[in-house]
Amino acid sequence: MKLLNVMFAGALALGIATTAASANADKGQKLFSKKLKDDCGMTGAKMAAKHTQAQWEKIGNGAGLEAEIKKICPKVNDVDDKYLEHFYDFFYKFASDSGNVPSC
């Protein structure tokens, strides 16, 4: 029974790590340029710099992020849920206090 619990915990940890690793800041940057840049009227660097990393963490990568995107970019009508984790990673990586500068 103990071995089964350890195996289950290991599988769960691997599943969580795989899910977290599937989000990608580079993909988020490309998606921003393709899907949001025109409607936002700003570069990805400017968008990401709207908040610090702590603020992006607080906003999260779900409904809160979609609402924040629509707040900053009122012309954006809908954000596909499947892109949110990538947008989040991009915004977090290039936040105002990150010291990173994206190329878009």
KOLRO-835904 format. One record per atom (N, C-alpha, C): residue in three letters; chain; atom name; x, y, z. Coordinates in nm, 2 decimals, always signed. Layout:
% KOLRO-835904
("ALA"; "A"; "CA"; (X; Y; Z)),
...
% end
This chain:
% KOLRO-835904
("MET"; "A"; "N"; (+0.08; -0.12; +0.00)),
("MET"; "A"; "CA"; (+0.00; +0.00; +0.00)),
("MET"; "A"; "C"; (+0.09; +0.13; +0.00)),
("LYS"; "A"; "N"; (+0.19; +0.12; +0.08)),
("LYS"; "A"; "CA"; (+0.28; +0.24; +0.09)),
("LYS"; "A"; "C"; (+0.35; +0.26; -0.05)),
("LEU"; "A"; "N"; (+0.39; +0.15; -0.11)),
("LEU"; "A"; "CA"; (+0.45; +0.16; -0.25)),
("LEU"; "A"; "C"; (+0.36; +0.22; -0.35)),
("LEU"; "A"; "N"; (+0.23; +0.18; -0.34)),
("LEU"; "A"; "CA"; (+0.13; +0.24; -0.43)),
("LEU"; "A"; "C"; (+0.11; +0.39; -0.41)),
("ASN"; "A"; "N"; (+0.11; +0.43; -0.28)),
("ASN"; "A"; "CA"; (+0.10; +0.57; -0.25)),
("ASN"; "A"; "C"; (+0.22; +0.65; -0.31)),
("VAL"; "A"; "N"; (+0.34; +0.60; -0.29)),
("VAL"; "A"; "CA"; (+0.46; +0.66; -0.34)),
("VAL"; "A"; "C"; (+0.45; +0.67; -0.50)),
("MET"; "A"; "N"; (+0.41; +0.57; -0.56)),
("MET"; "A"; "CA"; (+0.40; +0.57; -0.71)),
("MET"; "A"; "C"; (+0.30; +0.67; -0.75)),
("PHE"; "A"; "N"; (+0.18; +0.67; -0.68)),
("PHE"; "A"; "CA"; (+0.08; +0.77; -0.72)),
("PHE"; "A"; "C"; (+0.13; +0.91; -0.70)),
("ALA"; "A"; "N"; (+0.20; +0.94; -0.59)),
("ALA"; "A"; "CA"; (+0.25; +1.07; -0.57)),
("ALA"; "A"; "C"; (+0.36; +1.11; -0.68)),
("GLY"; "A"; "N"; (+0.44; +1.02; -0.72)),
("GLY"; "A"; "CA"; (+0.54; +1.04; -0.82)),
("GLY"; "A"; "C"; (+0.47; +1.07; -0.95)),
("ALA"; "A"; "N"; (+0.37; +0.99; -0.99)),
("ALA"; "A"; "CA"; (+0.29; +1.02; -1.11)),
("ALA"; "A"; "C"; (+0.22; +1.15; -1.11)),
("LEU"; "A"; "N"; (+0.17; +1.19; -1.00)),
("LEU"; "A"; "CA"; (+0.10; +1.32; -0.98)),
("LEU"; "A"; "C"; (+0.20; +1.43; -1.00)),
("ALA"; "A"; "N"; (+0.32; +1.42; -0.94)),
("ALA"; "A"; "CA"; (+0.42; +1.52; -0.95)),
("ALA"; "A"; "C"; (+0.47; +1.54; -1.09)),
("LEU"; "A"; "N"; (+0.49; +1.42; -1.16)),
("LEU"; "A"; "CA"; (+0.53; +1.42; -1.30)),
("LEU"; "A"; "C"; (+0.43; +1.49; -1.39)),
("GLY"; "A"; "N"; (+0.30; +1.46; -1.36)),
("GLY"; "A"; "CA"; (+0.19; +1.52; -1.44)),
("GLY"; "A"; "C"; (+0.19; +1.67; -1.42)),
("ILE"; "A"; "N"; (+0.21; +1.72; -1.30)),
("ILE"; "A"; "CA"; (+0.21; +1.86; -1.27)),
("ILE"; "A"; "C"; (+0.33; +1.93; -1.34)),
("ALA"; "A"; "N"; (+0.44; +1.87; -1.33)),
("ALA"; "A"; "CA"; (+0.56; +1.92; -1.39)),
("ALA"; "A"; "C"; (+0.55; +1.93; -1.54)),
("THR"; "A"; "N"; (+0.49; +1.83; -1.60)),
("THR"; "A"; "CA"; (+0.47; +1.83; -1.75)),
("THR"; "A"; "C"; (+0.37; +1.94; -1.79)),
("THR"; "A"; "N"; (+0.27; +1.96; -1.71)),
("THR"; "A"; "CA"; (+0.17; +2.06; -1.74)),
("THR"; "A"; "C"; (+0.24; +2.20; -1.73)),
("ALA"; "A"; "N"; (+0.31; +2.22; -1.63)),
("ALA"; "A"; "CA"; (+0.38; +2.35; -1.61)),
("ALA"; "A"; "C"; (+0.48; +2.37; -1.72)),
("ALA"; "A"; "N"; (+0.55; +2.27; -1.77)),
("ALA"; "A"; "CA"; (+0.65; +2.28; -1.87)),
("ALA"; "A"; "C"; (+0.59; +2.30; -2.01)),
("SER"; "A"; "N"; (+0.46; +2.28; -2.02)),
("SER"; "A"; "CA"; (+0.40; +2.29; -2.16)),
("SER"; "A"; "C"; (+0.38; +2.44; -2.19)),
("ALA"; "A"; "N"; (+0.37; +2.52; -2.09)),
("ALA"; "A"; "CA"; (+0.35; +2.67; -2.12)),
("ALA"; "A"; "C"; (+0.49; +2.72; -2.16)),
("ASN"; "A"; "N"; (+0.49; +2.83; -2.24)),
("ASN"; "A"; "CA"; (+0.61; +2.87; -2.30)),
("ASN"; "A"; "C"; (+0.61; +3.02; -2.33)),
("ALA"; "A"; "N"; (+0.71; +3.09; -2.27)),
("ALA"; "A"; "CA"; (+0.72; +3.24; -2.29)),
("ALA"; "A"; "C"; (+0.74; +3.27; -2.44)),
("ASP"; "A"; "N"; (+0.83; +3.19; -2.51)),
("ASP"; "A"; "CA"; (+0.86; +3.22; -2.65)),
("ASP"; "A"; "C"; (+0.73; +3.21; -2.73)),
("LYS"; "A"; "N"; (+0.65; +3.10; -2.70)),
("LYS"; "A"; "CA"; (+0.53; +3.08; -2.77)),
("LYS"; "A"; "C"; (+0.43; +3.19; -2.74)),
("GLY"; "A"; "N"; (+0.43; +3.24; -2.61)),
("GLY"; "A"; "CA"; (+0.34; +3.35; -2.58)),
("GLY"; "A"; "C"; (+0.38; +3.47; -2.65)),
("GLN"; "A"; "N"; (+0.51; +3.50; -2.67)),
("GLN"; "A"; "CA"; (+0.55; +3.62; -2.74)),
("GLN"; "A"; "C"; (+0.50; +3.61; -2.89)),
("LYS"; "A"; "N"; (+0.52; +3.50; -2.95)),
("LYS"; "A"; "CA"; (+0.47; +3.48; -3.09)),
("LYS"; "A"; "C"; (+0.32; +3.50; -3.10)),
("LEU"; "A"; "N"; (+0.25; +3.44; -3.00)),
("LEU"; "A"; "CA"; (+0.10; +3.45; -3.00)),
("LEU"; "A"; "C"; (+0.06; +3.59; -2.98)),
("PHE"; "A"; "N"; (+0.13; +3.66; -2.89)),
("PHE"; "A"; "CA"; (+0.09; +3.80; -2.87)),
("PHE"; "A"; "C"; (+0.11; +3.88; -3.00)),
("SER"; "A"; "N"; (+0.22; +3.86; -3.07)),
("SER"; "A"; "CA"; (+0.24; +3.93; -3.19)),
("SER"; "A"; "C"; (+0.13; +3.90; -3.29)),
("LYS"; "A"; "N"; (+0.09; +3.78; -3.30)),
("LYS"; "A"; "CA"; (-0.01; +3.73; -3.40)),
("LYS"; "A"; "C"; (-0.15; +3.76; -3.36)),
("LYS"; "A"; "N"; (-0.18; +3.75; -3.23)),
("LYS"; "A"; "CA"; (-0.32; +3.75; -3.19)),
("LYS"; "A"; "C"; (-0.36; +3.88; -3.12)),
("LEU"; "A"; "N"; (-0.27; +3.95; -3.05)),
("LEU"; "A"; "CA"; (-0.31; +4.07; -2.97)),
("LEU"; "A"; "C"; (-0.25; +4.20; -3.01)),
("LYS"; "A"; "N"; (-0.13; +4.20; -3.07)),
("LYS"; "A"; "CA"; (-0.05; +4.32; -3.09)),
("LYS"; "A"; "C"; (-0.13; +4.43; -3.16)),
("ASP"; "A"; "N"; (-0.20; +4.40; -3.27)),
("ASP"; "A"; "CA"; (-0.28; +4.50; -3.34)),
("ASP"; "A"; "C"; (-0.39; +4.56; -3.26)),
("ASP"; "A"; "N"; (-0.47; +4.47; -3.19)),
("ASP"; "A"; "CA"; (-0.58; +4.52; -3.11)),
("ASP"; "A"; "C"; (-0.53; +4.59; -2.99)),
("CYS"; "A"; "N"; (-0.42; +4.56; -2.93)),
("CYS"; "A"; "CA"; (-0.36; +4.63; -2.82)),
("CYS"; "A"; "C"; (-0.30; +4.76; -2.86)),
("GLY"; "A"; "N"; (-0.25; +4.77; -2.98)),
("GLY"; "A"; "CA"; (-0.18; +4.89; -3.02)),
("GLY"; "A"; "C"; (-0.05; +4.92; -2.95)),
("MET"; "A"; "N"; (+0.02; +4.81; -2.90)),
("MET"; "A"; "CA"; (+0.15; +4.82; -2.83)),
("MET"; "A"; "C"; (+0.23; +4.70; -2.86)),
("THR"; "A"; "N"; (+0.35; +4.71; -2.83)),
("THR"; "A"; "CA"; (+0.44; +4.59; -2.84)),
("THR"; "A"; "C"; (+0.42; +4.50; -2.72)),
("GLY"; "A"; "N"; (+0.47; +4.38; -2.74)),
("GLY"; "A"; "CA"; (+0.47; +4.29; -2.63)),
("GLY"; "A"; "C"; (+0.55; +4.33; -2.51)),
("ALA"; "A"; "N"; (+0.66; +4.40; -2.53)),
("ALA"; "A"; "CA"; (+0.74; +4.45; -2.42)),
("ALA"; "A"; "C"; (+0.66; +4.55; -2.34)),
("LYS"; "A"; "N"; (+0.59; +4.64; -2.41)),
("LYS"; "A"; "CA"; (+0.51; +4.74; -2.34)),
("LYS"; "A"; "C"; (+0.40; +4.68; -2.26)),
("MET"; "A"; "N"; (+0.33; +4.58; -2.32)),
("MET"; "A"; "CA"; (+0.22; +4.51; -2.25)),
("MET"; "A"; "C"; (+0.28; +4.43; -2.13)),
("ALA"; "A"; "N"; (+0.38; +4.36; -2.14)),
("ALA"; "A"; "CA"; (+0.44; +4.28; -2.03)),
("ALA"; "A"; "C"; (+0.48; +4.38; -1.92)),
("ALA"; "A"; "N"; (+0.53; +4.49; -1.95)),
("ALA"; "A"; "CA"; (+0.58; +4.59; -1.85)),
("ALA"; "A"; "C"; (+0.47; +4.67; -1.78)),
("LYS"; "A"; "N"; (+0.35; +4.64; -1.81)),
("LYS"; "A"; "CA"; (+0.24; +4.70; -1.74)),
("LYS"; "A"; "C"; (+0.23; +4.66; -1.60)),
("HIS"; "A"; "N"; (+0.30; +4.54; -1.56)),
("HIS"; "A"; "CA"; (+0.29; +4.49; -1.43)),
("HIS"; "A"; "C"; (+0.43; +4.43; -1.39)),
("THR"; "A"; "N"; (+0.45; +4.42; -1.26)),
("THR"; "A"; "CA"; (+0.57; +4.35; -1.21)),
("THR"; "A"; "C"; (+0.54; +4.20; -1.21)),
("GLN"; "A"; "N"; (+0.64; +4.12; -1.19)),
("GLN"; "A"; "CA"; (+0.62; +3.98; -1.18)),
("GLN"; "A"; "C"; (+0.52; +3.94; -1.07)),
("ALA"; "A"; "N"; (+0.54; +4.00; -0.96)),
("ALA"; "A"; "CA"; (+0.44; +3.97; -0.85)),
("ALA"; "A"; "C"; (+0.30; +4.01; -0.89)),
("GLN"; "A"; "N"; (+0.28; +4.12; -0.96)),
("GLN"; "A"; "CA"; (+0.15; +4.16; -1.00)),
("GLN"; "A"; "C"; (+0.09; +4.06; -1.10)),
("TRP"; "A"; "N"; (+0.18; +4.01; -1.20)),
("TRP"; "A"; "CA"; (+0.13; +3.91; -1.29)),
("TRP"; "A"; "C"; (+0.10; +3.78; -1.22)),
("GLU"; "A"; "N"; (+0.17; +3.74; -1.12)),
("GLU"; "A"; "CA"; (+0.14; +3.62; -1.04)),
("GLU"; "A"; "C"; (+0.01; +3.64; -0.97)),
("LYS"; "A"; "N"; (-0.02; +3.75; -0.92)),
("LYS"; "A"; "CA"; (-0.15; +3.77; -0.85)),
("LYS"; "A"; "C"; (-0.27; +3.77; -0.95)),
("ILE"; "A"; "N"; (-0.24; +3.82; -1.07)),
("ILE"; "A"; "CA"; (-0.35; +3.81; -1.18)),
("ILE"; "A"; "C"; (-0.37; +3.67; -1.22)),
("GLY"; "A"; "N"; (-0.26; +3.59; -1.23)),
("GLY"; "A"; "CA"; (-0.27; +3.45; -1.27)),
("GLY"; "A"; "C"; (-0.28; +3.43; -1.42)),
("ASN"; "A"; "N"; (-0.31; +3.30; -1.45)),
("ASN"; "A"; "CA"; (-0.32; +3.27; -1.60)),
("ASN"; "A"; "C"; (-0.45; +3.22; -1.64)),
("GLY"; "A"; "N"; (-0.55; +3.25; -1.57)),
("GLY"; "A"; "CA"; (-0.69; +3.21; -1.60)),
("GLY"; "A"; "C"; (-0.78; +3.32; -1.64)),
("ALA"; "A"; "N"; (-0.90; +3.32; -1.58)),
("ALA"; "A"; "CA"; (-1.00; +3.43; -1.61)),
("ALA"; "A"; "C"; (-0.94; +3.57; -1.57)),
("GLY"; "A"; "N"; (-0.86; +3.57; -1.46)),
("GLY"; "A"; "CA"; (-0.81; +3.70; -1.42)),
("GLY"; "A"; "C"; (-0.72; +3.76; -1.53)),
("LEU"; "A"; "N"; (-0.64; +3.68; -1.60)),
("LEU"; "A"; "CA"; (-0.55; +3.72; -1.70)),
("LEU"; "A"; "C"; (-0.63; +3.77; -1.82)),
("GLU"; "A"; "N"; (-0.73; +3.69; -1.86)),
("GLU"; "A"; "CA"; (-0.82; +3.74; -1.97)),
("GLU"; "A"; "C"; (-0.88; +3.87; -1.94)),
("ALA"; "A"; "N"; (-0.93; +3.89; -1.82)),
("ALA"; "A"; "CA"; (-0.99; +4.02; -1.78)),
("ALA"; "A"; "C"; (-0.89; +4.13; -1.79)),
("GLU"; "A"; "N"; (-0.77; +4.10; -1.75)),
("GLU"; "A"; "CA"; (-0.66; +4.21; -1.75)),
("GLU"; "A"; "C"; (-0.63; +4.24; -1.89)),
("ILE"; "A"; "N"; (-0.62; +4.14; -1.98)),
("ILE"; "A"; "CA"; (-0.59; +4.17; -2.12)),
("ILE"; "A"; "C"; (-0.69; +4.26; -2.18)),
("LYS"; "A"; "N"; (-0.82; +4.23; -2.15)),
("LYS"; "A"; "CA"; (-0.93; +4.31; -2.20)),
("LYS"; "A"; "C"; (-0.93; +4.45; -2.14)),
("LYS"; "A"; "N"; (-0.89; +4.46; -2.02)),
("LYS"; "A"; "CA"; (-0.88; +4.59; -1.95)),
("LYS"; "A"; "C"; (-0.78; +4.68; -2.01)),
("ILE"; "A"; "N"; (-0.66; +4.62; -2.04)),
("ILE"; "A"; "CA"; (-0.55; +4.70; -2.10)),
("ILE"; "A"; "C"; (-0.57; +4.72; -2.25)),
("CYS"; "A"; "N"; (-0.63; +4.63; -2.31)),
("CYS"; "A"; "CA"; (-0.66; +4.63; -2.46)),
("CYS"; "A"; "C"; (-0.81; +4.62; -2.48)),
("PRO"; "A"; "N"; (-0.88; +4.73; -2.47)),
("PRO"; "A"; "CA"; (-1.03; +4.72; -2.48)),
("PRO"; "A"; "C"; (-1.08; +4.67; -2.62)),
("LYS"; "A"; "N"; (-0.99; +4.68; -2.72)),
("LYS"; "A"; "CA"; (-1.04; +4.63; -2.86)),
("LYS"; "A"; "C"; (-1.03; +4.48; -2.87)),
("VAL"; "A"; "N"; (-0.97; +4.41; -2.77)),
("VAL"; "A"; "CA"; (-0.97; +4.26; -2.77)),
("VAL"; "A"; "C"; (-1.10; +4.21; -2.73)),
("ASN"; "A"; "N"; (-1.17; +4.14; -2.81)),
("ASN"; "A"; "CA"; (-1.30; +4.08; -2.78)),
("ASN"; "A"; "C"; (-1.29; +3.95; -2.71)),
("ASP"; "A"; "N"; (-1.21; +3.86; -2.75)),
("ASP"; "A"; "CA"; (-1.21; +3.73; -2.69)),
("ASP"; "A"; "C"; (-1.06; +3.68; -2.69)),
("VAL"; "A"; "N"; (-1.03; +3.61; -2.59)),
("VAL"; "A"; "CA"; (-0.89; +3.55; -2.58)),
("VAL"; "A"; "C"; (-0.92; +3.40; -2.56)),
("ASP"; "A"; "N"; (-0.86; +3.33; -2.65)),
("ASP"; "A"; "CA"; (-0.87; +3.18; -2.65)),
("ASP"; "A"; "C"; (-0.81; +3.13; -2.52)),
("ASP"; "A"; "N"; (-0.88; +3.05; -2.45)),
("ASP"; "A"; "CA"; (-0.83; +2.99; -2.32)),
("ASP"; "A"; "C"; (-0.70; +2.91; -2.34)),
("LYS"; "A"; "N"; (-0.69; +2.85; -2.45)),
("LYS"; "A"; "CA"; (-0.57; +2.76; -2.47)),
("LYS"; "A"; "C"; (-0.44; +2.85; -2.49)),
("TYR"; "A"; "N"; (-0.45; +2.98; -2.51)),
("TYR"; "A"; "CA"; (-0.33; +3.06; -2.52)),
("TYR"; "A"; "C"; (-0.30; +3.13; -2.38)),
("LEU"; "A"; "N"; (-0.39; +3.13; -2.29)),
("LEU"; "A"; "CA"; (-0.36; +3.21; -2.17)),
("LEU"; "A"; "C"; (-0.24; +3.17; -2.09)),
("GLU"; "A"; "N"; (-0.21; +3.04; -2.08)),
("GLU"; "A"; "CA"; (-0.09; +3.00; -2.01)),
("GLU"; "A"; "C"; (+0.04; +3.05; -2.08)),
("HIS"; "A"; "N"; (+0.04; +3.06; -2.21)),
("HIS"; "A"; "CA"; (+0.15; +3.11; -2.28)),
("HIS"; "A"; "C"; (+0.17; +3.26; -2.27)),
("PHE"; "A"; "N"; (+0.05; +3.33; -2.28)),
("PHE"; "A"; "CA"; (+0.05; +3.47; -2.26)),
("PHE"; "A"; "C"; (+0.11; +3.51; -2.12)),
("TYR"; "A"; "N"; (+0.06; +3.43; -2.02)),
("TYR"; "A"; "CA"; (+0.10; +3.45; -1.88)),
("TYR"; "A"; "C"; (+0.25; +3.44; -1.87)),
("ASP"; "A"; "N"; (+0.31; +3.33; -1.92)),
("ASP"; "A"; "CA"; (+0.45; +3.30; -1.91)),
("ASP"; "A"; "C"; (+0.53; +3.42; -1.98)),
("PHE"; "A"; "N"; (+0.48; +3.46; -2.09)),
("PHE"; "A"; "CA"; (+0.54; +3.57; -2.17)),
("PHE"; "A"; "C"; (+0.54; +3.70; -2.08)),
("PHE"; "A"; "N"; (+0.42; +3.74; -2.03)),
("PHE"; "A"; "CA"; (+0.41; +3.86; -1.95)),
("PHE"; "A"; "C"; (+0.49; +3.85; -1.83)),
("TYR"; "A"; "N"; (+0.49; +3.74; -1.76)),
("TYR"; "A"; "CA"; (+0.57; +3.72; -1.64)),
("TYR"; "A"; "C"; (+0.72; +3.73; -1.67)),
("LYS"; "A"; "N"; (+0.77; +3.66; -1.77)),
("LYS"; "A"; "CA"; (+0.91; +3.66; -1.80)),
("LYS"; "A"; "C"; (+0.96; +3.80; -1.84)),
("PHE"; "A"; "N"; (+0.88; +3.88; -1.90)),
("PHE"; "A"; "CA"; (+0.92; +4.02; -1.94)),
("PHE"; "A"; "C"; (+0.85; +4.13; -1.86)),
("ALA"; "A"; "N"; (+0.81; +4.10; -1.74)),
("ALA"; "A"; "CA"; (+0.75; +4.20; -1.66)),
("ALA"; "A"; "C"; (+0.84; +4.32; -1.63)),
("SER"; "A"; "N"; (+0.79; +4.43; -1.58)),
("SER"; "A"; "CA"; (+0.86; +4.55; -1.57)),
("SER"; "A"; "C"; (+0.99; +4.54; -1.48)),
("ASP"; "A"; "N"; (+0.98; +4.44; -1.38)),
("ASP"; "A"; "CA"; (+1.09; +4.43; -1.29)),
("ASP"; "A"; "C"; (+1.18; +4.30; -1.32)),
("SER"; "A"; "N"; (+1.16; +4.25; -1.44)),
("SER"; "A"; "CA"; (+1.23; +4.12; -1.47)),
("SER"; "A"; "C"; (+1.37; +4.15; -1.53)),
("GLY"; "A"; "N"; (+1.40; +4.26; -1.59)),
("GLY"; "A"; "CA"; (+1.52; +4.29; -1.65)),
("GLY"; "A"; "C"; (+1.54; +4.22; -1.79)),
("ASN"; "A"; "N"; (+1.43; +4.16; -1.84)),
("ASN"; "A"; "CA"; (+1.43; +4.10; -1.97)),
("ASN"; "A"; "C"; (+1.36; +4.19; -2.07)),
("VAL"; "A"; "N"; (+1.40; +4.19; -2.19)),
("VAL"; "A"; "CA"; (+1.34; +4.26; -2.30)),
("VAL"; "A"; "C"; (+1.31; +4.17; -2.42)),
("PRO"; "A"; "N"; (+1.18; +4.16; -2.45)),
("PRO"; "A"; "CA"; (+1.14; +4.07; -2.57)),
("PRO"; "A"; "C"; (+1.18; +4.14; -2.70)),
("SER"; "A"; "N"; (+1.18; +4.06; -2.80)),
("SER"; "A"; "CA"; (+1.21; +4.12; -2.93)),
("SER"; "A"; "C"; (+1.09; +4.17; -3.01)),
("CYS"; "A"; "N"; (+0.97; +4.16; -2.96)),
("CYS"; "A"; "CA"; (+0.85; +4.21; -3.03)),
("CYS"; "A"; "C"; (+0.81; +4.35; -2.99)),
% end
